């Protein structure tokens, strides 16, 4: 074909690349070019584009007629999307925005615990891992016992809420939590200037007037662009996971034993990672709804070395490494460029 013809049909060649390299792609391109010559088109029609892109994901997986390869590809895509979304969220979430200074934190303490003159501040400017192996937000915090008995805890919390509102803080949801050792906490949240204030009033459930303590922390709110970044990263990760599954499937197609082991490993990886993925998605939806999560750590905390989430995903990581080794050891099939009859994953073309 002449260079002019090649340039004229560049759109068809680009569209054909949606299919994996091999005889199917060549046959698809030949068919589209013949239709283009007969109809005088210079670029694919909308119907041709839709048809090719609708069938291309299945064609990428190879193994015509195999019903198991599609759910396996979907599981790998979800896992890959989860990893990509978490890393993207971390890229957005790690920020150098300042936390409250000592003077600012003292002023906040006067609003929530006015009887405490010098709160024992603890500062962590970056995400850190606490003694329980939990990654937590960078924050400024303090904990003090009730200076005097609080006869009406909810009335006290209401007074705190009024003082915060008067100072320009925007109140968030009020939560209640119970503990196995019969502790109860009322957690008040408020936002201002990109900060999230958490005020927890903890006391013994059976004798609330007998004593308890306040926990106060201020951290940065999740950046506004983080939810979008999480979603975009997740979608791109899912596409990459599907393409990688297709490459691995075509590479191991002539190795039935390896294919069986890889299928089993995919289901194991999905099962071991499902609780973490579910938890992260729930936190993400909370951030989308109210702008922040009430958890002490970010939704990408499992990516922080030393976090317990990384330990929980250790089986998934191990399975992934084993699967990658198996794919690498499988010898790819030799090229066979003979024309093959169309299968159910080859699109029909408009004429």
C-alpha positions in Angstrom: 0.0 0.0 0.0 1.3 3.5 -0.8 2.4 5.9 1.9 -0.6 8.0 1.1 -2.9 5.1 1.6 -1.2 4.2 4.8 -1.7 7.7 6.2 -5.3 7.7 5.0 -6.1 4.5 6.8 -4.2 5.4 10.0 -7.4 5.4 12.0 -8.1 1.8 11.1 -4.6 0.7 12.0 -4.9 2.4 15.4 -8.3 0.8 16.0 -7.0 -2.6 15.1 -4.4 -2.3 17.9 -7.2 -2.8 20.4 -6.8 -6.5 19.5 -3.8 -8.4 20.6 -0.9 -8.9 18.2 -1.4 -11.9 15.9 -3.5 -13.2 13.0 -6.7 -11.9 14.5 -5.5 -8.4 14.4 -4.2 -8.8 10.9 -7.4 -10.3 9.7 -9.5 -7.6 11.4 -7.4 -4.9 9.8 -7.6 -6.5 6.3 -11.4 -6.7 6.6 -11.8 -3.1 7.7 -9.5 -1.8 5.0 -11.5 -3.7 2.4 -14.7 -2.2 3.7 -13.1 1.2 3.6 -12.0 0.8 0.0 -15.5 -0.3 -1.0 -17.2 2.5 0.8 -14.7 5.3 0.2 -14.3 5.9 4.0 -11.1 7.4 5.4 -11.7 6.6 9.0 -13.7 4.0 11.0 -17.4 4.7 11.5 -18.8 5.0 15.0 -20.4 1.6 14.7 -17.1 0.0 13.7 -15.4 1.6 16.7 -18.1 0.5 19.1 -18.0 -3.1 17.7 -14.3 -3.4 17.9 -13.9 -1.9 21.4 -16.8 -4.1 22.6 -15.1 -7.3 21.5 -11.5 -6.4 22.0 -11.3 -6.9 25.8 -12.5 -10.5 25.4 -10.1 -11.0 22.5 -7.2 -9.8 24.6 -7.8 -12.8 26.9 -7.4 -15.4 24.2 -8.7 -18.9 24.9 -11.9 -18.8 22.8 -14.7 -20.7 24.4 -13.2 -20.7 27.8 -15.7 -19.4 30.4 -13.4 -19.2 33.3 -10.9 -16.7 31.9 -13.3 -13.8 32.0 -14.1 -14.0 35.8 -10.4 -14.5 36.5 -9.6 -11.4 34.5 -12.3 -9.5 36.4 -10.8 -10.5 39.8 -7.3 -9.5 38.7 -8.6 -6.2 37.4 -10.3 -5.5 40.7 -7.2 -6.3 42.7 -5.0 -4.2 40.3 -7.5 -1.3 40.5 -7.4 -1.5 44.3 -3.6 -1.2 44.3 -3.5 1.6 41.8 -6.3 3.5 43.6 -4.5 3.2 46.9 -1.2 4.4 45.5 -2.9 7.3 43.7 -4.8 8.3 46.9 -1.5 8.3 48.8 0.1 10.5 46.2 -2.8 13.0 46.8 -2.9 12.5 50.5 0.7 13.0 51.5 0.9 16.8 51.8 3.0 19.4 53.6 0.0 21.5 54.6 0.8 22.8 58.1 -0.8 21.4 61.2 -1.8 23.7 64.1 1.0 25.4 65.9 1.4 25.1 69.7 -0.4 28.4 70.1 -3.2 27.4 67.8 -3.6 24.1 69.5 -3.7 25.8 72.9 -6.5 28.0 71.6 -8.4 24.9 70.4 -7.9 23.3 73.8 -9.6 26.3 75.5 -12.7 25.6 73.4 -13.0 21.9 74.1 -11.3 21.4 77.5 -11.3 24.9 79.1 -10.2 23.5 82.5 -6.9 22.2 81.1 -4.3 24.9 81.2 -1.4 23.3 79.5 -2.4 20.3 77.4 0.3 17.7 76.9 0.6 18.0 73.1 2.0 15.2 70.9 2.9 16.1 67.4 3.3 13.9 64.3 3.8 16.0 61.2 3.6 13.0 58.9 1.7 9.7 58.7 3.2 7.4 61.4 2.7 3.9 62.7 1.6 3.6 66.4 2.6 0.9 68.8 -0.3 -1.3 67.7 1.0 -1.4 64.1 -1.6 1.0 62.8 -0.7 3.8 60.4 -2.3 7.0 61.6 -2.7 10.5 60.1 -0.2 13.2 60.9 -1.8 15.1 63.8 -1.5 17.1 66.9 -3.2 15.5 69.8 -3.5 15.3 73.6 -5.3 13.2 76.2 -6.3 14.3 79.7 -8.4 12.9 82.4 -11.6 14.7 83.4 -10.4 17.4 85.8 -13.7 17.3 87.7 -16.7 14.8 87.5 -18.9 15.5 84.5 -22.5 14.9 85.7 -24.1 15.4 82.3 -21.8 14.3 79.6 -24.1 15.0 76.7 -24.7 18.5 78.0 -21.0 19.0 78.2 -20.5 17.9 74.6 -23.3 20.3 73.5 -21.5 23.2 75.2 -18.3 22.2 73.4 -20.2 22.1 70.1 -21.6 25.6 70.8 -18.2 27.1 71.5 -16.7 25.5 68.4 -19.5 26.8 66.2 -19.1 30.3 67.6 -15.4 30.1 66.7 -16.1 29.3 63.1 -15.8 25.5 63.2 -18.3 23.5 61.1 -19.7 20.6 63.1 -19.6 17.1 61.6 -21.4 13.9 62.6 -21.5 12.9 66.3 -20.6 9.3 66.9 -21.0 6.9 69.8 -18.8 3.9 70.3 -18.8 1.1 72.9 -15.8 -1.1 74.0 -15.5 -4.6 75.4 -14.2 -3.2 78.7 -17.4 -1.3 79.2 -16.0 2.0 78.0 -18.2 4.4 76.0 -17.0 7.3 73.9 -18.9 10.2 72.4 -17.0 11.5 69.4 -17.6 15.0 68.1 -16.0 16.2 64.8 -15.6 19.6 63.3 -13.8 21.1 60.4 -12.1 24.5 59.8 -9.3 25.8 57.6 -8.6 22.4 56.1 -8.3 20.8 59.6 -10.4 18.0 61.2 -10.9 18.2 64.9 -11.9 15.1 66.7 -13.1 15.4 70.3 -13.7 12.1 72.1 -15.3 12.1 75.6 -14.6 8.7 77.0 -16.1 7.4 80.3 -17.0 4.2 82.1 -20.5 3.2 80.8 -21.7 2.0 84.2 -20.6 5.0 86.2 -20.2 8.0 83.8 -20.0 10.5 86.6 -17.1 8.6 88.2 -14.4 9.6 85.8 -13.1 9.4 82.3 -10.9 11.3 79.9 -10.8 13.5 76.9 -9.0 12.8 73.6 -8.5 15.7 71.3 -6.7 15.5 67.9 -6.4 17.8 64.9 -5.3 16.5 61.5 -5.5 17.6 57.9 -8.7 16.9 56.0 -8.3 14.7 52.9 -7.4 16.9 49.9 -10.4 17.7 47.7 -8.8 16.0 44.6 -8.2 12.8 46.4 -11.5 11.1 45.7 -11.2 11.8 42.0 -7.6 10.6 42.0 -8.7 7.4 43.8 -11.4 6.7 41.2 -9.2 7.6 38.2 -6.3 5.5 39.5 -8.7 2.6 40.2 -10.1 2.6 36.7 -6.6 2.8 35.1 -5.4 0.0 37.4 -8.4 -2.2 36.3 -7.6 -1.6 32.6 -3.9 -2.5 33.3 -4.9 -5.6 35.3 -7.2 -6.8 32.4 -4.4 -6.3 29.9 -1.9 -8.1 32.0 -4.3 -11.0 32.5 -4.7 -11.2 28.8 -1.0 -11.2 28.2 -0.5 -13.9 30.8 -3.4 -16.0 29.5 -2.1 -16.0 25.9 1.4 -16.7 27.1 0.3 -19.8 29.2 -2.5 -21.0 26.8 -0.4 -24.0 25.7 0.4 -24.9 29.3 -2.8 -26.4 30.9 -1.2 -27.4 34.2 0.2 -23.9 34.8 -3.1 -22.4 33.7 -4.9 -24.4 36.3 -2.5 -23.3 39.1 -2.8 -19.7 38.0 -6.6 -19.8 38.1 -6.4 -21.2 41.6 -4.0 -18.5 42.7 -6.2 -15.8 41.3 -9.2 -17.0 43.4 -6.9 -17.2 46.5 -5.6 -13.7 45.9 -9.2 -12.4 45.5 -10.4 -14.1 48.7 -7.5 -12.9 50.9 -7.7 -9.3 49.7 -11.5 -9.0 49.7 -11.9 -7.8 53.4 -9.3 -5.1 52.9 -10.8 -4.0 49.6 -14.3 -3.8 51.1 -13.0 -1.7 54.0 -11.2 0.7 51.8 -14.2 1.1 49.5 -16.4 1.9 52.5 -14.0 4.5 53.7 -13.8 6.0 50.3 -17.6 6.3 50.0 -17.6 8.0 53.4 -15.0 10.5 52.2 -17.1 11.2 49.1 -20.2 11.8 51.3 -18.8 13.9 54.1 -15.3 15.0 53.0 -13.3 12.9 55.5 -13.2 9.6 57.2 -13.5 9.0 61.0 -10.8 6.3 61.0 -7.5 7.2 62.6 -5.6 6.2 59.4 -5.9 7.1 55.7 -7.6 4.7 53.3 -4.1 4.0 51.8 -2.6 3.1 55.2 -1.8 -0.5 54.1 0.8 1.0 51.8 2.8 2.3 54.8 5.6 -0.1 55.9 4.8 -1.5 59.3 1.0 -1.1 59.1 -1.0 -4.1 60.0 -2.9 -3.9 56.7 0.2 -4.8 54.8 0.6 -7.8 57.0 -3.0 -8.8 56.3 -2.3 -8.6 52.6 0.9 -10.7 52.9 -0.9 -13.9 51.5 -2.1 -11.9 48.5 1.3 -10.5 47.8 2.9 -13.9 48.1 0.3 -15.4 45.7 1.0 -12.6 43.2 4.7 -13.2 43.3 4.2 -17.0 42.8 1.8 -16.3 39.9 4.3 -13.9 38.2 7.1 -16.5 38.5 4.9 -19.2 36.9 4.0 -16.9 34.0 7.7 -16.0 33.5 8.7 -19.6 33.4 6.1 -20.6 30.8 7.5 -20.5 27.3 5.3 -18.3 25.1 3.7 -20.0 22.0 5.5 -19.7 18.7 3.9 -17.3 16.2 1.3 -18.9 13.9 0.1 -16.4 11.4 -2.3 -18.6 9.4 -5.7 -17.1 9.0 -8.2 -18.4 11.5 -12.0 -18.4 11.2 -13.9 -15.7 13.0 -15.0 -16.5 16.6 -17.7 -15.1 18.8 -15.2 -12.4 20.0 -14.6 -11.0 16.5 -16.8 -7.9 15.8 -19.1 -7.6 12.9 -18.3 -4.6 10.7 -20.7 -2.1 9.2 -20.7 -1.8 5.5 
